[in-house]
């Protein structure tokens, strides 16, 4: 515990943890408070706001390059400072931190690829657009429209000619609608499962990676037992399954039995589900 307290850093509101261009020798995990990230090229608006459980500063430490952005405490904040020499031991002790770092880097890479694709698409559109001439286009002489003629009357069909067969195709029978279900907590909170959605992420928000779970149980998790990407509820037709995500630490349980990571376990109304320390009842709406 003494080692942990030696790495704890209290930052007053408004103070910078580091500035863009500084050498990066450590990363930080937020224990309490909030941190805003700024880039000089983006002006005074923060590019991200991070909260408890989020981490930052890992890019400069992993690449041994100057800080890519500045970090400032939005309010009184307590941080856990992790030096480069301690990172390998930390990752061995807590696999979830390693997976979260990989997910955050993957999400940033994906967003960069999407932004690059959008920029290249816009550039191609501008290049292919015809150039507008400043000279006014010559006007064409008006052409007189021919007088409207009355359409010829339709020839009546012979009396003995059978009517044409109908070409209408009978609609295919609709697939049975998925049952509307709800996760209910003993405290009164409930989380409806939209039957039009096939997968629901269960966990806590991760602003650094841009993750917003469909089922956010962070308000019920006083002990912070949930992983950011804890599990998924998967709908297949009218059936529902629970699947634990890779890197989950405190387990996922169906009726008290822990499920294996990555395995779809069928659930039915009346089953008890537990994600970390948060227990809910899976019921029909």
C-alpha positions in Angstrom: 0.0 0.0 0.0 2.9 2.3 0.7 4.2 1.8 -2.9 0.7 2.7 -4.3 0.5 5.9 -2.2 4.0 6.9 -3.4 2.6 6.8 -7.0 -0.6 8.8 -6.2 -0.7 12.3 -7.5 -3.3 15.0 -6.4 -3.8 17.7 -9.0 -5.8 20.9 -8.2 -8.5 22.1 -10.6 -7.0 23.9 -13.6 -3.5 22.6 -13.2 -1.8 20.8 -16.1 -0.6 17.2 -15.6 1.6 17.7 -18.6 1.7 19.8 -21.7 1.8 19.0 -25.4 5.5 18.4 -26.5 6.7 17.3 -23.0 8.7 14.1 -22.7 6.5 11.1 -21.9 7.9 8.9 -19.2 4.6 7.9 -17.5 0.9 7.2 -18.0 -1.9 8.0 -15.6 -5.1 6.3 -14.4 -7.8 8.6 -12.9 -8.9 7.5 -9.4 -11.2 10.5 -8.9 -12.0 13.8 -10.6 -11.8 14.6 -14.3 -9.1 15.4 -16.8 -9.4 17.3 -20.1 -7.1 16.8 -23.1 -6.2 19.7 -25.4 -4.4 20.1 -28.7 -2.9 23.4 -29.7 -4.2 22.8 -33.3 -7.7 22.4 -32.0 -7.9 25.6 -29.9 -9.4 26.0 -26.5 -12.0 23.3 -26.8 -11.0 20.0 -25.2 -10.7 17.0 -27.6 -11.7 14.6 -24.8 -12.9 14.6 -21.2 -11.9 11.6 -19.0 -13.3 10.4 -15.7 -12.6 7.8 -13.0 -11.2 4.6 -14.4 -9.9 6.2 -17.6 -6.3 6.4 -18.5 -4.2 8.8 -20.6 -0.6 9.5 -21.5 0.1 5.9 -22.7 0.9 6.8 -26.3 4.0 8.9 -25.5 5.2 6.4 -23.0 4.9 3.4 -25.3 6.4 5.3 -28.3 9.0 7.2 -26.2 8.0 10.4 -28.0 6.8 13.9 -26.9 3.3 14.3 -25.6 0.7 14.4 -28.3 -1.7 16.6 -26.3 -1.9 18.6 -23.0 -3.7 17.2 -20.0 -5.4 19.5 -17.4 -7.4 18.7 -14.3 -11.0 19.9 -14.8 -11.6 19.6 -11.1 -9.6 18.4 -8.1 -8.3 15.1 -9.4 -6.4 12.1 -7.9 -4.2 10.2 -10.4 -2.2 7.0 -10.2 1.1 7.6 -12.0 2.7 4.5 -13.7 6.3 4.8 -14.8 7.5 3.1 -17.9 9.6 0.6 -15.8 6.5 -0.4 -13.9 4.2 -1.0 -16.8 5.2 -4.6 -17.6 4.6 -5.7 -14.0 1.2 -3.9 -13.9 0.1 -5.5 -17.2 1.0 -9.0 -15.8 -1.0 -8.3 -12.7 -4.1 -6.8 -14.4 -4.9 -8.2 -17.9 -7.9 -5.8 -18.2 -5.6 -2.8 -18.3 -3.7 -4.3 -21.2 -6.9 -5.1 -23.1 -8.3 -1.6 -22.5 -5.1 0.0 -23.8 -5.3 -2.2 -26.9 -9.0 -1.3 -27.4 -8.3 2.4 -26.9 -5.5 2.3 -29.5 -7.6 0.3 -31.9 -10.5 2.8 -31.6 -8.2 5.8 -32.2 -6.8 4.1 -35.3 -10.3 3.3 -36.6 -11.4 6.9 -36.1 -8.3 8.2 -37.9 -8.9 5.8 -40.8 -12.6 7.0 -41.0 -11.6 10.7 -40.9 -8.9 10.0 -43.6 -11.4 8.2 -45.8 -13.9 11.1 -45.4 -11.3 13.7 -46.3 -10.1 11.7 -49.4 -13.7 11.2 -50.5 -14.4 14.9 -50.2 -11.2 15.7 -52.1 -12.1 13.3 -54.9 -15.6 14.9 -55.1 -14.1 18.4 -55.5 -11.7 17.2 -58.2 -14.4 15.5 -60.2 -16.9 18.4 -60.0 -17.0 20.4 -63.3 -15.5 23.8 -63.2 -18.0 26.7 -63.4 -17.3 29.2 -66.1 -17.7 32.9 -65.1 -19.3 33.7 -68.4 -23.0 33.5 -68.5 -24.3 30.5 -70.5 -26.0 31.5 -73.8 -29.7 31.4 -73.8 -31.5 29.0 -76.1 -34.3 30.3 -78.3 -37.7 29.3 -77.0 -39.2 26.4 -78.9 -43.0 26.5 -79.4 -44.7 23.5 -77.8 -47.0 21.5 -80.1 -50.6 21.8 -79.3 -51.9 19.2 -77.0 -53.7 16.4 -78.7 -56.5 14.4 -77.1 -55.4 10.9 -76.4 -57.1 8.3 -78.5 -59.8 6.4 -76.7 -58.7 3.0 -75.4 -59.9 0.1 -77.6 -62.4 -1.9 -75.6 -61.4 -5.5 -75.0 -63.5 -8.2 -76.7 -66.3 -9.4 -74.5 -65.1 -13.0 -74.6 -61.5 -12.1 -73.8 -60.6 -13.3 -70.2 -59.2 -10.7 -67.9 -55.4 -10.8 -67.6 -54.1 -12.9 -64.7 -53.0 -10.9 -61.7 -49.3 -10.3 -61.4 -49.4 -9.4 -57.7 -47.2 -11.6 -55.5 -48.6 -12.7 -52.2 -46.4 -11.2 -49.4 -44.2 -13.6 -47.5 -45.3 -14.3 -44.0 -43.6 -12.0 -41.5 -41.1 -13.5 -39.2 -42.3 -13.6 -35.6 -41.4 -10.5 -33.7 -38.8 -10.8 -30.9 -40.2 -10.6 -27.4 -39.6 -7.3 -25.6 -37.5 -8.0 -22.5 -36.2 -6.0 -19.6 -33.3 -6.1 -17.1 -34.7 -5.2 -13.7 -32.6 -4.2 -10.6 -33.8 -4.7 -7.1 -33.4 -1.0 -6.5 -36.1 -0.2 -9.1 -34.0 0.6 -12.1 -34.9 -1.1 -15.4 -33.2 -1.4 -18.8 -35.4 -2.2 -21.7 -34.0 -4.3 -24.6 -35.1 -2.9 -27.9 -36.3 -6.0 -30.0 -35.0 -4.3 -33.1 -31.4 -4.5 -31.8 -29.4 -7.8 -31.9 -26.5 -7.0 -29.5 -26.4 -5.0 -26.3 -23.1 -4.1 -24.7 -23.2 -4.3 -20.9 -20.6 -2.3 -18.9 -19.4 1.3 -18.2 -18.7 4.2 -20.5 -15.2 4.6 -21.8 -14.8 8.1 -23.2 -11.1 7.5 -24.2 -12.2 4.7 -26.6 -15.5 6.3 -27.5 -17.5 3.4 -26.0 -21.0 3.9 -24.8 -22.7 0.6 -23.7 -26.3 0.1 -24.5 -26.8 -1.1 -21.0 -24.8 1.2 -18.7 -24.8 -0.3 -15.2 -22.2 2.1 -13.8 -24.8 3.9 -11.7 -25.5 0.6 -9.8 -21.8 -0.4 -9.4 -20.8 1.2 -6.1 -17.7 -1.0 -5.8 -16.6 -0.5 -9.5 -16.7 -4.2 -10.2 -17.8 -3.8 -13.8 -15.4 -3.9 -16.7 -15.8 -1.2 -19.4 -16.8 -3.9 -21.9 -18.1 -6.5 -19.5 -20.5 -8.7 -21.5 -23.0 -8.7 -24.3 -26.6 -9.7 -24.5 -27.2 -11.2 -27.9 -30.5 -11.8 -29.6 -31.0 -14.6 -32.1 -34.5 -14.6 -33.4 -36.7 -14.8 -30.3 -33.9 -16.2 -28.1 -31.4 -14.3 -26.0 -27.9 -15.2 -24.9 -25.3 -13.7 -22.6 -21.6 -13.6 -23.7 -18.8 -12.5 -21.4 -16.2 -10.2 -23.2 -12.5 -10.8 -23.2 -10.6 -9.2 -20.3 -13.6 -9.2 -17.9 -12.2 -9.5 -14.4 -15.0 -10.0 -11.9 -17.1 -12.5 -13.9 -20.5 -12.8 -15.4 -23.1 -15.2 -13.8 -26.4 -16.8 -14.9 -28.4 -18.1 -11.9 -25.3 -18.0 -9.8 -23.1 -20.0 -12.3 -20.2 -18.2 -13.9 -20.1 -18.3 -17.7 -17.0 -18.9 -19.8 -15.5 -16.0 -21.7 -16.7 -15.8 -25.3 -19.4 -18.5 -24.9 -23.0 -17.8 -25.7 -25.1 -18.9 -22.8 -28.9 -19.0 -23.4 -31.1 -17.1 -20.9 -34.9 -16.9 -20.4 -37.3 -14.7 -18.6 -36.9 -15.2 -14.8 -33.2 -15.9 -14.9 -30.9 -13.9 -12.6 -27.9 -12.3 -14.2 -24.9 -10.8 -12.4 -22.2 -8.6 -14.0 -19.4 -8.2 -11.5 -21.3 -7.2 -8.3 -24.4 -5.9 -10.1 -27.3 -8.4 -10.1 -30.4 -7.9 -12.4 -33.4 -10.0 -13.3 -34.1 -10.9 -16.9 -37.8 -10.6 -17.5 -40.4 -10.2 -20.2 -41.6 -6.6 -20.6 
